[in-house]
Amino acid sequence: MRLFLLHALFCLSVATLAAPDPTPYPFTPSPKGLQLQMVDDLLELGVHHAGINLTLNGLLSPAKEAKPGQPTAAADGFTFVINEAYLKSLDRLIKPLSDRGVVVTAILITYRSPNERIRALTVHPQADATKGTTMAANTVTPEGRACYKALTEFIARRWCSADAPHGRLWGWVISNEVNSHHEWHQMGPATVAQLAEQYEDQVRLAWTSLRRHSAHARVYLSMEHHWNSQGNPDPLQACKGRALLETFAKRARERGDFDWHLAFHPYPSNLRDPRTWLDKVTFDDDSTKVTFKNLEVLTRKLASPELRFEGKPRRLSLTEQGFDVTKRPDALAEQAAAYAYAWEKVSRLDGAIDAFLYHRQVDHAKEGGLRFGLWSNKPGTILDPDQKRPIWHLVKAADTPAWKASAEPYLKTCGLKSWDELNPR
């Protein structure tokens, strides 16, 4: 009898250790957030959310065998060697933020590695050999599929489990702006049905890995602001965001629904004009684009009966959007006014938004001439910080008693008398 009880206790302890962490997704006072470049600056701004890029190909070492002590990841009979230098660089980003209570979201993306073996393991085999910036994952070949499962399992175990000494991740955005797949989820020409089939499988694999370690960390689809229009006129190179969302949801239900959510990028209709209050959009499901001006189109959609999960609306996270500094005389005021407009819009959506991650902290010299930064970059550098802009001070004031006085001067720029004019329609 004693041996039986000891065996039962052992089995119970193993089961307990194997159970995913039940800690709920963290509550934060607001969705105020930023895509990370400088940790100290981000903390000074008082944000509650941070976004980082986590490149799956970067996690892989080209070596086929690990050196003593070098970490590995395994799935389906395949073992992959981890790039320890990149791994530790991620720890240095994630840990100081999560230790300070910042909720960190990772965008799990794949670039085209210069290493042939890593490229074959991580990039969709039908992807164009030269086109695209970020790529669909190789979930097709046996070794590629095992690699994706192994890497996502490794990420979940290291940064999403109950014992996370290297820091904690709470959000996974899977791939990038998938409705413009010619550039941001490159998998070759694809119809919306083919794209949804591939993407649903990729998202489900990541979600399965995450759920082994965390019961409530969130997985998000990624889409840019085209809703009933396309970022590329060729229907095999891009699709309407609404069509992709609906097709994805239908396929997920057919295979057994799960708790996915939506990461959206509601840039102004014209990325080179920050005046989102002038966007030519409508406030119904047939709008060509969804920007901050008509953001409620998304929250209504995610709350619709056909998209709900277990009776609850899907969550929304705004994981990449910024406002350009143009060459107009009032450019800096327009950039700040756009943030004030966006913050007031988000604040009126009854807590439906997890995070509002502003893009970016510092201008990037290789971002097509766009200047989204809270800081300008030093002349002659790619992204070294130079001068804070007025928008920096506005972001710092958001979610504090100083907000009202800081934002009110920008009402006139937006053509408004009161922010209450932005109440959802």
N, C-alpha and C positions, 0 to 999 in steps of 0.2 A: 504493500500500500504506500509505504514511504517513497519507494522508487517511482511509483506512478505519479505521486504528487510532485516530486522533484522534476520529473519529465514534463508534467503539465505546466509547472511554473517556468521551466526553461522555454517551452514552446510559446507561452504567453509573452515572455520577455523578448523573444525573437520577433514575434508578431508586432509587439509594441515598437521595437526599434525600426521595423520595416515600414510602419505606418507613416503616411505623409504628415507633415507638420500641420496641425489644425488651426494655427494662428490666422485670424481673419486679415483680409487686406486692410492696411492701416488707414485710420481716419486722419485727415489733415484739415486744418482750419479753412483752407481754400486750395484751388488747383494751381496756384502760382508756381511757375517752374521755368526751367531754362535748359537748353541743350548745353552740355558741359564743355568748356575749354579750360577755365581757370577755377579751381576749387575755392580758393580764398575769396575771390570776387563773388562767386555764386553764394557763398555763405554770408558775405556782407550784405547782399541784396535781400536776404531773409526768405529765400524760396523754400517751398515744401517738397518740390519734385525736381528731379534732374533726369536728363536723357543722355545716354551714351551710345555710340556705335560699337557693336561687338561683331567683329568680322570672323566668320566661321573658318574661312581659309587661313586667316591669321593664327588661329588656334592650332593648326596642324604643323608639325615638323615634317620636312621631306624625308627624314630618316625612316627606314622600315623597321628598325629595331631600336629600342630605347637603351640609353646608357644607364648604368646603375643609379637608381633613385629618380630617374626622369619619369614624370607622370605619363600615363597612357589612358586611353578610352577604348572600350570594347563593346561590340554588339554583333549578334548573329555569326559568331565564329571568327570575326575579323578584329584585329587589334590595331590601334592607331596611336602614334607617338605625338604627344602634346608639345607645342612650342612654349617652353617654360618662360622665356623672356617676355613674350606677349602676355602670358598668363599672369605674371607678376605685375605687369604694367596695368592690367585690368584691376587687380587687387588694389593698386595704389589709387585708382579712380573711385572704386566702389566703396571701399571700407571707410575712408574719412567722411563720406557723405552719409552712409547708413548709420555710422556711429553717432552722427549729429541729428538723427531722426529724419533725414531727407529720404523720400521714397524714390528709389532709382528704377528707371525703366531702361531696358536695353533693346536696341534695334538690332535684331539678328540678321545680318546681311552677308552676302557673298560677293566678292570681287573676283575678277579673272586673275588668278595667281600667275606670276611668271614661271612658276615651277610646273612642269608638265604633269607630274604625278598628282600634285595637289589640285591642279585645274581639272583633271579627269575625275577626281574623287568628289569635287564640290560643285562643279558647274553642270547644269542640265545638258545632257548629250546632244539635244537638238538646238541648243543656243547657237546663234550666229558667232562665227569665230572672231569677228572684229567689232560688232556693234554691241551697244549696251554699256551702261556704267555699273549697275548692280545686277546680279544674275539670279535666275531661278535655281534652286538647289538640285543637285543630282539625287533624286529619289527614285531613279529608274533602274540603274544597274545594281546588281546585288551588293557589290562592295560600296558603291556610292550611297545606296540607301542605308547600309549598315553604318557608314561614316556619319551620315546626318543623325541617325538615332544615337550613335555613340557620343557625338559632340553635344547634342542637346541634353542627353542624360548627364554628361560630365558637368555642363553648365548648371543644371538643376541641382545636382548633388553638391557642388561647390558653393553656390551663391543663393540657393532657394530652400535649403533644408533647415530644420530646427537648429542644428548646430552649424552656424555659418561664420567661422572665425575670420574669413577673408572679406566679409561684408555681405550685404543682402540685396538681392534683386526682387522687385515685386511685379514688374511688368515685362512681358516679352512682346515686342512688335515683330511679326514674322515677315521678312523681306521688306520691300520698299515700293510704295506707289504702284501697286500691281496693276491698276487699270490702265497705266501707261507702260505696258510690259516691254515695248520695243526698247525702252531706255532703262527702266528701273527694275524689271523682273524678266530679263531677257531669257526666252526659251524658244526662240524662233517664231515663225508665223503661227498664230493660234486664234481660233474662234473664241467667243466668250465662254462657250460650253467647255472647250478643251482647256482654257485657262483656269476656269473654276474647278475643273476636275483635278488638275495638277496642284493647284494652290490649296484646295481643301485637304488633299492628301498630305501636303507638306505641313500645313498648320496642325492637322490632327496628330502627326508624328511628334511635333514639338510639344503639343499639349499633353500627349501621353507621357512623354519624358518628364515634363514639369509636374504632373499630378502624382508621380511616384514619390515626390519629395515635398510638395506643398499642395495643400487642399484648396488654397484660395488666392495664390498668385495668379495674375491675369494674362491671358494670351489675346493679342489684338491682330486683326487684319489691318493692312496698310493701304490707304487710297489717297489720291490727290483730288483737287477740287472740281474736276470735271464730273458732272452728275448725269445729265441727259445730253451730253456732248462728249467728244473724244479729243484727247491731246494729239492725236495723229489721225488724219482722215481715212487711212487704210484700216478696215475693220479687222485685219489680221495682225495689226501692230499695236492697237489700243482699243479699248472698249469703253462704253458708258459705265460710270461708277455704279449707278443704281442697278443696271443690268447685272454687273458682276456680283454685287451684294446679294441680290435676289437669287441668282443662280447658285452662288455659294451656299446660301441658307437652305435652299431646296435640296442640294446634294448632301449637306450635312444631316438634314432630317432623314433622308433616305438611308444613310449609313449608320444612323444613331446619333442624335443631336448631342452637342456638348457646349460648354459655356465659353464660347468665343465672344470677343467684343470688337470694337472698331476704333482704330487709330486713323485720324483724318487730318488733312493738311489744308485748312481753309484760307489759303493765300488770297489776297485780292484778285479780282478777275484778271487784271493785268499786273503781273509781278513787278513791273517797272513803275507802277503808280500806286502809292500806298493808300490813296484815298478810297478805302473800301466802302465808305458810305455812298460813293457814286456808282458802285457796281450795278450793272444792268441785269439784275436777277429777279426772280419771283419768289413768292413765299409758299409755294406748293410743291408737290412731288415731281412736277414736270419742269422745274427750273433747270436751265442749262448747266449752271454751276452752283456750288454751295460755298459761300465765303462767310466772313463774319457777319455780313449784312443779313443773311437769311439762315443763320446757323440752326434755327429751330426746325428747319426742314429735316435735319438729321435726327434730332432728339425725338421728333414725332415718328420718324421712320423706325427707329430702334425700339420704340414702344408699341409698334403696330402688332396685332395678334400673330401675323405670320413670322415675325422675327423674335418674339419674346422667347425666353428660355425659362422653363418652370414658372411661367406666369409673370416673370419680371422683365423689364426692358433691358436690352444689352447696354453696356456701359460705353461711354464715348471718351476718348482721350485725344487731345490735339497735340500731336507730337512733332510737328515741324511747320512753322509759319513765321514769316518775318515781314517787315515793312521797309521798302527801299528808300534810301536817301537819294532823291533826284537832284537835278541841277536847277530846279526852280528856286526863286529867292527865299521862299518859306519852307524849304525842304525839311529842315530839322524839326520845325513845329509840326509839319504834316506827319512826319514819322511818329513823333510823340503822340499826336492826336489820334493816329490810327491805333496805337496801343491802348489809349484811354477808351476809345470806342469799343475795341475788342474786349477789354477787361469788363466794361460795363455790360456788354452783351452776354459774356460768359456768366457773369454774376446773376443774371436774371433767368437762368435756366434750371433753377431749383435743384442744384447739386447733381445734375446729370453728367457732369464732366469730371473725370478723374484728374487730369493734368492738362495744363496749358503751358507747353514747353516752347518758349520763345526761341527762335532761330535767327541770329546767333549772337554770341557774346561779342566777338570781334569780327570786323569785316574780313573777308577772305579774298585775296587778290585774284584767285582763279575761279571765281563764282560768276563768270560771265558778265562782269561789270556791275553786278548787283551789290548794294551796300546795305545789308540788313543789320549791321552790328550795333550793339549798345555802345561799343567803342569803335572808333576809327582804327585802322591799322597804320603802323609806322610806314612812311614812304620807303619804298624799296624792299619791304618785307612782305611775306605772304599773309601772316596773321598775327604779328606781334602787336600788342595793344599800344595805342598812342593816347587818344583823348576820349574821355567820357562824353557822350551826347546827352541832350535833354531827356531822351527816352530812358536812359539809365536811372535817373533820379525818379522818374515816374514808376518804373518797375519796382524800385525800392519802396516807394510810397504805397503801392498796391497792397491791399490786405492789412493796412495800418490806419490809425486815426488820421494820418496826414493825407490820405487819399483824396478826400473831397476837395480840399483846398488845392492840391496839386493838379487834379484833373479838370477842375472847373474852367480854367483859362482856355482849354482846348475845345470847349463847346462851340464857340464861334467858328473855329476852323472847320468843324464838322457840320456847320450849318444847323445847329440845334440850339434850343433854348433850355432844355433840360434833358438829362440822361434818361428820364422816365419815358421819353419818346421812343426808346428802344425796347420797351416791353414786348415780349414775344407775341406774334400775331396769331 
